[in-house]
Amino acid sequence: MTDYPKELDQKIVLGNTNTGRSNPSYDPEKGRESLAKEEQEKFDTLTEPVCETIKRDLLMIWVKLTYVMVPRTMIKEKAKQLRDWDLWGPLVLCLLLSLCLSFSANTDDGTLVFQIVFIIVWAGAAIVAINGQLLGGNISFFQSVCVLGYCLFPLTVAAFVNMMFLQFVYFFIRVIVVGVAFIWSSYSSVGFIAEMVVPEKKGLAAFPVFLFYLFLSWFILL
Amino acid sequence: MADSPLGAYQPPVVEANRPREQVPKKEDDEFNLLDIDFNNYDQSESDVNLDSSLSDKKQDNPVIADEDIQPDNGKFGDRPHGDQEEDINMNQPSDSLINPNRQNMADMEANEPKIVENRSLLRYFTVEYYKEYFDVTTQEVVSRLIRSCIPLYPGSIYDNGKVDLYGPIWIVISLNIAITIFGNIARYVSFDSKDEDVKYTSHLEGLVKSVPVITLYFVCMPAFLNIFLNFTGVQYVGKITFKLVSIYGYSFASFIPAIFLYMASAPVLPHKAFNSFEWLILFAAGFISLFFMFKEMVQVLRNNIEEVKVAAAVVCLGHLILILMMKWKFLS
């Protein structure tokens, strides 16, 4: 048990990535495709500490969020970034949204609200993605779901603000806050969805997105 | 592929050959409707029409539109042949082949969905099978929506393109959402808030009840009509027709403005007037939607067969039940 060679010790302690070569660090800006093939194979998440993995995933989510939220002029960057889809971000946002809404909803049945919001988010994202494909779009199913999930971020923020601070304020102010969040969400996701179909069908592809966020905004105001 | 249509080649007259070659053809003529159409279609085609646009027509196409040979066609004027899926055979298969309006064939061929050779059942579950029903532009869908809410147009709403399923599906989903949102807003506005103990609570049961009912209507009623009309009287030539689904979906379009009006009139009208106004607009919307459906299905209704009347009665009853449920369950 003490005969382990020194290199193996180093590997176990420092993780597989630090074996004397240049550090093939995962650059979330570029995605996984930037790693060379043997670096990808050595990119072994089993031997690295857990907080490294979690930090890297959180960074990935954060980068995607900034890409989707801040309107950028270079659509190609967006497309390249979002091709590396993941569903962690949408899941986290969906859970946050559902929890906020079920706590603050003005009905007698909070769990029903949670169920409805959760199902509507995932089923709605799936339906909008299939709709995009049926209209002849050239984007994969999971990429659409990923984009729609990330664009829930403004609505989640609005729901949180609503729950914390705005419970006893005039209804009109809540309408304004939720309205701003709705417009922000729709704008950032429509820009992405509409570029994947031909221009004559842009309205057809964008309308379901609009409907999806409208329904969720109404839930926040419920 | 073949050098000549069937029957052009005359075998040499030999005792053994002569009687047998005629008999199988006749038997086919009697029992196989599809073969009748195909064979004679080719023969009479080559005589009359030299239009080159028909040269690449598909050989396995069993679809013949014979709407023009009906005697009372004059009063409907020029009906453009926009759709392929309703081929109502008027029990005269041989007469239907001598089709006087041959120049419309090219248009019909162009508009027809492609027939896939592979006929497994799994193809109904792929995205590609349904892509041809989503081949519309925004402009076409908007014009179809407007015309289905105000059914005072000539011809059919499908004149400007192919039969689409985008409109119906999103109309049904929007109807569900409209019932939920507008119903709740109307409830909020007309809430009697003088009583301090009773606080306003939102009503999600409208959503939970309306979604299954409307979706069931949208799925089952056209399926029922398809099967019913296929097996009795009116004959479709062997394909699943989504045109009925499309028509039924577009007929729901008139309910959405009705529900919007319902919400918009809630703060304005006093309570009793509001109640009767609600009945009024729901019945008006139901009437418009039935009128639209009958206008589109004029072809089928010209058959005054008993089964068509039964189908029409079932559709009317379905709409009536839908209106009653809307008033009492979804929007209360």
Interface residues (C-beta under 8 A of the other chain):
Chain A: A105 N106 T107 D108 D109 L112 V113 I116 I127 I130 N131 Q133 L134 L135 G136 E200 K201 K202 G203 L204 F207 P208 L211 L214 F215 W218 L222
Chain B: V127 Y130 K131 F134 D135 V136 T137 T138 Q139 V141 V142 Y166 W170 I173 S174 I177 T180 I181 N184 Y200 T201 S202 H203 L204 L207 V208
